[in-house]
Amino acid sequence: MNRYLHILILLLTITVSSNGVAQQQNMANVNNITNIEGIERESVLLPWEDVNKRIKENMFVKVETNKKQCFVGEPLLVTYKLYTRLRSHSSVVDAPTFSGCSVIEMTTNESKEEDVKINGKLFRTYIIRKVQIFPLQEGALQLGSASLNNDIAFYKKQANGYQNSTQSVKLTNEPTNIQVLPLPPDSLHKSFTGVIGKFFIVARVIKSVDTANDNNSLELKITGNGNFMNIACPTVFWPSTVQAFEPQASELLDKLSFPVLGQKIFNIPFTCKKVGEVIIPPITFIYFDADSKKYVSTETDSIHITVKPEVPVIDESRLSPKITNIYYLWIIPFIAAIAGFILLFSVVRKKKGSVSDRKKNTVIEEHKLNDIDTNTNDFKAKFTNLLSTDDGLLFYTKAKVLSFELIHASKDKAEMATLENIIALCNEALYTPIIPDKNLIINTLKVIIHSRM
């Protein structure tokens, strides 16, 4: 009889899936739940045992947060889990909502179950929903509830053996409140926009040697982790001889990291109106560090631009018609003779070329294209190798090659533009006295490679 019971228990599985507004969560067909200590015993009821008490002690829904107290706008990690020592078929009927918060979804189908001990008992846990939220106002924040319908399998001991029975129950997590604190006052940072996290900023212009009345662009890159949605373009104090235009923003973010990791880029077109030296003063970016509970100012270096005179436009209408006609009458036959010679040479050379030579050239070109490896694991290995490179010139050479390979494998225009900027920085390090920030290159490549995993 015990052997027959054990076989029946092995055939049971637990499945939990979310519906409605919640993202689908993979929690199905967990056959190795028999590894939980005492699971067979918990599924067997003796005649005098209370089934509701057994469920309450061995199955529940819980909401977990990384903090019980946070600041307005600070990222908060919220995870809803099912804890169980019983066999059941479970489904989400009420998904949690988050009023008064901005939300980034982190629930994926790749989440795996985990075993956790509570009061000496081993429970298996399943993620129902995982999000990071950003409270928008101070005060008590009550997190929404997740409710699951559960059909739980039991075996009741009878005089003549064991009888299979199913108990249906709805489980909901207990209410949880988070205390949201106001940001501390700081009159010194009037340009603060509510950004919380850890960041740094760098700036550069596309052309450090410019021409008067020509197009140029200032690029601001803010890299780090935290509340990217509140990042606005920092104020630039332009010299009076410069005309600036509206900035354009782009992002490269890993939203499955907590807090969000990535980079926000602002490109500001501008034109230098006068010849001479133009200096763009340091640009300040202010954020609040919740760990130290302090406002932090980070700024760029000042940018120097040499503006040269614009190239004069020749007015052809003022040229002598006689000189112009004589010039063209002389040069046209000369150009025609050269073109005829090149055409004749090409025809003769083409006839001499064999079919095998053309095939050989084609194979060589294909091998050149195949030299660029688009394998994600290879990118990760090359990035690891890059981190261990101490030599400056070798570091920028490897970073440049890796960026070329990533561009070849990318179809995202914003990502390709970011990689082209990295290549430009590497070229500055290799061919000019300018030494770019290595951490900026490393963090940007890390985000791009991580997004492909």
Legacy VTK file of the C-alpha trace (Angstrom):
# vtk DataFile Version 3.0
C-alpha trace
ASCII
DATASET POLYDATA
POINTS 453 float
0.000 0.000 0.000
2.823 2.423 0.850
4.451 1.738 -2.506
1.156 2.382 -4.326
0.706 5.672 -2.416
4.253 6.782 -3.242
3.640 6.186 -6.984
0.439 8.234 -6.879
2.234 11.123 -5.174
5.049 11.116 -7.749
2.507 11.529 -10.568
1.166 14.799 -9.132
2.573 18.213 -10.203
2.086 21.799 -9.172
1.280 24.478 -11.723
0.848 28.155 -10.978
0.292 30.719 -13.742
-0.818 34.357 -13.715
-3.480 35.951 -15.920
-5.230 39.307 -16.445
-2.889 42.285 -16.237
-0.029 40.257 -14.709
2.629 38.813 -17.002
2.558 35.020 -17.574
4.865 33.290 -15.111
6.397 29.853 -15.642
5.644 27.804 -12.528
4.403 24.589 -14.148
5.081 20.849 -13.980
7.470 20.790 -11.027
8.048 17.062 -10.677
10.965 17.237 -8.221
8.835 18.708 -5.428
9.223 15.294 -3.761
12.663 16.523 -2.690
10.984 18.739 -0.084
11.441 17.171 3.309
8.171 15.690 4.590
6.057 16.480 1.495
4.516 12.993 1.391
3.470 13.233 5.028
1.924 16.703 4.590
-0.300 15.399 1.782
-1.690 12.613 3.955
-4.494 13.398 6.417
-5.455 11.235 9.361
-9.180 11.101 10.183
-8.952 13.519 13.131
-6.733 16.144 11.399
-8.140 19.539 10.253
-7.563 20.114 6.529
-7.838 23.926 6.809
-5.208 24.014 9.544
-2.927 21.847 7.418
-3.261 24.264 4.490
-2.679 27.346 6.648
0.532 25.896 8.070
1.932 24.640 4.780
0.828 27.003 2.005
0.630 30.818 1.811
1.283 33.869 -0.401
3.767 36.497 0.728
4.942 39.889 -0.578
8.610 40.766 -0.042
10.394 44.119 -0.439
14.050 45.084 -0.281
13.169 47.923 2.132
10.403 48.834 4.549
11.173 52.536 4.179
12.240 54.547 1.138
12.328 58.078 -0.283
9.967 59.565 -2.868
11.224 58.413 -6.274
13.603 55.789 -4.856
13.510 52.371 -6.631
11.824 49.691 -4.506
11.963 45.965 -5.356
8.650 44.138 -4.750
8.268 40.352 -5.176
5.131 38.230 -4.669
5.806 34.546 -3.910
3.861 31.375 -3.294
5.278 29.264 -0.428
4.106 25.635 -0.404
4.700 22.191 1.063
1.558 20.782 -0.574
0.655 19.523 -4.030
-1.728 21.809 -5.873
-2.846 23.327 -9.128
-2.764 27.106 -8.577
-3.711 30.115 -10.708
-3.617 33.860 -10.109
-7.084 35.403 -10.050
-6.247 38.881 -8.690
-2.992 40.520 -9.788
-1.500 43.225 -7.538
-1.750 46.891 -8.524
0.443 49.798 -7.429
-1.437 53.081 -7.077
0.658 56.229 -6.831
3.779 54.594 -8.294
5.641 54.259 -11.539
6.234 50.572 -12.298
8.855 48.592 -14.246
7.922 44.936 -14.797
10.606 42.353 -13.960
8.507 39.173 -14.099
9.920 36.684 -16.622
9.273 33.093 -17.677
12.834 32.190 -16.701
12.309 32.511 -12.939
13.116 29.288 -11.107
11.637 27.863 -7.946
13.716 27.973 -4.767
13.712 26.056 -1.487
13.529 28.153 1.691
13.486 27.082 5.354
10.982 28.767 7.686
10.914 27.718 11.331
12.783 24.543 10.448
10.374 23.582 7.638
11.489 23.474 4.012
9.147 25.302 1.620
9.317 25.544 -2.154
8.764 29.081 -3.452
7.452 30.316 -6.818
7.563 33.917 -8.059
4.075 35.201 -8.887
5.126 38.740 -9.812
8.306 40.799 -9.554
8.452 44.572 -10.159
10.440 47.626 -9.218
8.307 50.604 -8.284
9.002 54.311 -7.775
6.678 55.968 -5.211
5.467 59.363 -6.381
4.331 60.822 -3.052
5.269 60.627 0.613
3.277 58.814 3.283
2.104 55.251 3.855
2.127 53.193 0.642
-0.021 50.047 0.764
1.115 47.433 -1.725
-1.522 45.636 -3.761
-2.565 42.043 -3.039
-2.125 38.918 -5.148
-4.804 36.202 -4.868
-4.501 32.580 -6.029
-7.098 29.859 -6.437
-5.635 26.507 -5.371
-6.887 22.956 -5.834
-4.879 20.986 -3.254
-4.561 17.205 -3.374
-4.822 15.211 -0.124
-4.953 11.544 0.830
-7.272 10.748 3.724
-6.579 7.571 5.632
-9.615 5.288 5.845
-10.187 1.906 7.422
-9.724 0.201 4.066
-6.783 2.351 2.814
-6.328 5.895 1.466
-8.966 8.008 -0.267
-7.983 10.734 -2.753
-9.608 14.131 -2.109
-9.208 17.736 -3.338
-9.593 20.855 -1.254
-10.131 24.226 -3.009
-8.943 27.384 -1.286
-8.202 31.001 -2.196
-4.944 32.436 -0.815
-4.084 36.140 -0.539
-1.001 37.787 0.888
-1.308 39.866 4.043
-1.387 43.670 3.512
2.027 45.319 3.506
2.767 49.023 3.975
5.899 50.932 2.987
6.774 54.237 4.617
7.673 56.754 1.891
9.800 59.614 3.190
10.108 63.101 1.691
13.484 64.060 0.273
15.550 66.181 2.664
15.534 69.921 1.891
18.586 71.339 0.123
18.460 74.909 -1.157
21.862 74.528 -2.841
20.527 72.178 -5.493
17.656 74.036 -7.140
18.196 72.201 -10.438
17.501 68.786 -8.834
14.839 66.924 -10.878
14.106 63.977 -8.558
16.762 61.552 -9.833
17.736 58.953 -7.201
20.548 56.421 -7.590
24.255 56.570 -8.426
25.412 58.291 -11.628
28.262 60.056 -13.388
28.272 62.356 -16.437
30.704 62.911 -19.296
30.534 65.337 -22.225
32.228 65.832 -25.570
31.697 67.710 -28.819
31.736 66.053 -32.215
34.250 68.610 -33.544
36.804 70.228 -31.232
38.110 72.144 -34.266
35.094 73.780 -35.832
34.256 76.217 -38.611
32.202 79.345 -38.061
28.495 78.875 -38.869
28.971 75.122 -39.338
26.968 72.369 -37.597
28.340 70.783 -34.430
26.884 68.718 -31.583
27.399 68.408 -27.823
26.942 64.883 -26.459
26.078 64.347 -22.763
26.165 60.798 -21.373
24.720 60.008 -17.948
25.647 56.484 -16.828
24.748 54.587 -13.662
21.781 52.913 -11.958
18.589 54.243 -10.442
15.573 56.281 -11.487
16.309 57.038 -15.161
12.755 58.218 -15.908
13.368 61.475 -14.004
16.587 62.350 -15.822
16.199 65.563 -17.821
18.817 67.245 -19.968
21.215 69.160 -17.680
21.485 72.923 -18.090
24.307 74.070 -20.385
25.581 77.627 -19.994
26.390 78.412 -23.612
28.757 81.262 -24.537
27.095 84.239 -26.215
28.798 83.377 -29.528
27.066 79.977 -29.703
23.528 79.220 -30.880
22.155 75.960 -29.440
19.060 73.969 -30.479
16.671 71.466 -28.862
18.343 68.341 -27.403
17.549 64.836 -28.605
17.478 62.021 -26.010
18.097 58.274 -26.261
18.441 55.450 -23.709
20.225 52.134 -23.365
18.779 50.430 -20.252
18.751 47.008 -18.597
15.341 46.995 -16.916
15.779 43.490 -15.461
18.558 44.812 -13.217
17.683 46.328 -9.849
18.012 49.233 -9.770
17.803 49.859 -13.525
21.306 49.920 -15.032
22.190 51.843 -18.166
22.878 55.111 -19.893
20.898 58.147 -21.059
22.366 60.228 -23.879
21.520 63.801 -24.886
22.709 65.221 -28.218
22.451 69.022 -28.482
23.061 70.551 -31.943
24.790 73.955 -31.925
26.591 76.445 -34.181
29.571 78.674 -33.366
28.942 82.134 -34.845
32.360 83.758 -34.483
35.991 82.844 -35.128
38.170 82.254 -32.054
38.239 80.091 -28.938
34.937 78.886 -27.461
34.781 77.429 -23.941
31.736 75.517 -22.737
31.936 75.598 -18.914
31.569 72.415 -16.796
28.072 70.907 -16.935
26.598 69.812 -13.586
24.279 66.847 -12.960
22.655 66.432 -9.526
21.178 63.268 -8.036
20.198 62.006 -4.577
22.105 59.029 -3.117
19.577 57.171 -0.949
22.294 55.081 0.746
24.216 58.098 2.057
21.047 60.256 2.223
22.916 63.091 0.503
22.659 65.133 -2.684
25.584 64.540 -5.012
26.854 66.871 -7.735
28.902 65.419 -10.569
30.182 67.541 -13.418
32.017 67.340 -16.713
35.281 68.997 -17.656
35.110 72.284 -19.538
35.165 71.888 -23.319
37.412 73.974 -25.569
36.576 74.518 -29.253
38.773 76.209 -31.833
36.610 78.036 -34.383
38.214 78.791 -37.746
36.901 81.110 -40.492
34.268 79.614 -42.721
35.339 78.649 -46.236
34.337 81.431 -48.694
31.835 80.474 -51.399
33.064 81.280 -54.930
30.552 83.193 -57.028
30.959 81.584 -60.465
28.794 84.250 -62.105
31.593 86.754 -61.510
34.186 84.713 -63.403
35.121 85.863 -66.942
33.014 83.977 -69.498
35.972 83.980 -71.923
38.330 82.341 -69.438
35.714 79.801 -68.352
34.886 78.728 -71.920
38.550 78.373 -72.919
39.221 76.295 -69.804
36.405 73.850 -70.523
37.194 73.619 -74.237
40.722 72.511 -73.321
39.923 70.110 -70.519
36.943 68.192 -71.974
38.959 66.377 -74.722
41.657 65.577 -72.179
39.143 64.001 -69.794
37.562 62.028 -72.644
40.949 60.631 -73.680
41.732 59.484 -70.123
38.292 57.878 -69.772
38.757 55.990 -73.058
42.147 54.703 -71.944
40.774 53.471 -68.599
37.846 51.744 -70.333
40.154 49.973 -72.811
42.493 48.843 -70.002
39.559 47.489 -67.976
38.202 45.451 -70.901
41.599 43.850 -71.623
42.181 43.021 -67.959
38.697 41.587 -67.576
39.280 39.171 -70.465
42.516 37.931 -68.902
40.842 37.157 -65.569
39.763 33.523 -65.191
36.565 32.183 -63.623
38.597 30.394 -60.948
40.218 33.689 -59.892
36.814 35.319 -59.464
35.613 32.387 -57.361
38.751 32.592 -55.256
38.150 36.306 -54.591
34.557 35.573 -53.614
35.659 32.926 -51.095
38.231 35.323 -49.643
35.595 38.048 -49.164
33.228 35.566 -47.509
35.978 34.535 -45.084
36.557 38.206 -44.228
32.920 38.605 -43.311
32.934 35.389 -41.297
35.944 36.629 -39.292
33.505 38.720 -37.221
31.999 36.458 -34.578
28.435 37.332 -33.551
28.220 34.713 -30.801
26.995 36.230 -27.530
29.183 33.952 -25.426
32.204 35.043 -27.445
31.309 38.711 -26.798
31.113 37.943 -23.085
34.515 36.197 -23.147
36.127 39.088 -25.039
34.624 41.571 -22.579
36.085 39.562 -19.671
39.450 39.585 -21.428
39.123 43.357 -21.893
38.610 43.865 -18.147
41.917 42.106 -17.398
43.903 44.291 -19.814
46.105 46.766 -17.933
48.047 48.198 -20.866
46.322 51.415 -21.978
46.832 51.217 -25.745
46.026 47.487 -25.816
42.829 48.131 -23.814
41.523 50.728 -26.279
42.517 48.521 -29.234
40.556 45.562 -27.833
37.580 47.784 -26.962
37.559 49.164 -30.517
37.634 45.669 -32.093
34.858 44.443 -29.768
32.720 47.484 -30.645
33.162 46.791 -34.394
32.008 43.199 -33.866
28.982 44.294 -31.825
27.977 46.785 -34.548
28.150 44.022 -37.152
25.834 41.866 -35.028
23.398 44.677 -34.123
20.206 45.830 -35.804
19.353 48.543 -33.247
20.191 52.018 -34.579
20.554 53.596 -31.120
22.853 50.792 -30.018
24.944 51.107 -33.181
25.274 54.857 -32.644
26.467 54.252 -29.083
29.057 51.740 -30.314
30.282 54.216 -32.938
30.813 56.728 -30.125
32.914 54.153 -28.255
35.017 53.585 -31.385
35.541 57.352 -31.657
36.705 57.485 -28.033
39.121 54.597 -28.646
40.517 56.398 -31.703
41.124 59.475 -29.560
43.093 57.361 -27.096
45.095 55.643 -29.841
45.887 58.612 -32.078
45.640 61.769 -29.953
46.879 62.908 -26.521
43.296 62.706 -25.184
42.678 59.838 -22.728
38.936 58.948 -22.558
37.265 57.521 -19.463
37.855 53.736 -19.382
34.970 53.199 -16.939
32.537 54.786 -19.375
33.627 52.394 -22.131
33.478 49.379 -19.797
30.006 50.233 -18.397
28.540 50.908 -21.853
29.876 47.645 -23.338
28.639 45.767 -20.243
25.082 47.067 -20.720
25.040 46.246 -24.453
26.401 42.702 -24.020
24.122 42.016 -21.016
21.053 43.080 -23.042
21.763 40.270 -25.548
21.802 37.485 -22.956
LINES 1 454
453 0 1 2 3 4 5 6 7 8 9 10 11 12 13 14 15 16 17 18 19 20 21 22 23 24 25 26 27 28 29 30 31 32 33 34 35 36 37 38 39 40 41 42 43 44 45 46 47 48 49 50 51 52 53 54 55 56 57 58 59 60 61 62 63 64 65 66 67 68 69 70 71 72 73 74 75 76 77 78 79 80 81 82 83 84 85 86 87 88 89 90 91 92 93 94 95 96 97 98 99 100 101 102 103 104 105 106 107 108 109 110 111 112 113 114 115 116 117 118 119 120 121 122 123 124 125 126 127 128 129 130 131 132 133 134 135 136 137 138 139 140 141 142 143 144 145 146 147 148 149 150 151 152 153 154 155 156 157 158 159 160 161 162 163 164 165 166 167 168 169 170 171 172 173 174 175 176 177 178 179 180 181 182 183 184 185 186 187 188 189 190 191 192 193 194 195 196 197 198 199 200 201 202 203 204 205 206 207 208 209 210 211 212 213 214 215 216 217 218 219 220 221 222 223 224 225 226 227 228 229 230 231 232 233 234 235 236 237 238 239 240 241 242 243 244 245 246 247 248 249 250 251 252 253 254 255 256 257 258 259 260 261 262 263 264 265 266 267 268 269 270 271 272 273 274 275 276 277 278 279 280 281 282 283 284 285 286 287 288 289 290 291 292 293 294 295 296 297 298 299 300 301 302 303 304 305 306 307 308 309 310 311 312 313 314 315 316 317 318 319 320 321 322 323 324 325 326 327 328 329 330 331 332 333 334 335 336 337 338 339 340 341 342 343 344 345 346 347 348 349 350 351 352 353 354 355 356 357 358 359 360 361 362 363 364 365 366 367 368 369 370 371 372 373 374 375 376 377 378 379 380 381 382 383 384 385 386 387 388 389 390 391 392 393 394 395 396 397 398 399 400 401 402 403 404 405 406 407 408 409 410 411 412 413 414 415 416 417 418 419 420 421 422 423 424 425 426 427 428 429 430 431 432 433 434 435 436 437 438 439 440 441 442 443 444 445 446 447 448 449 450 451 452
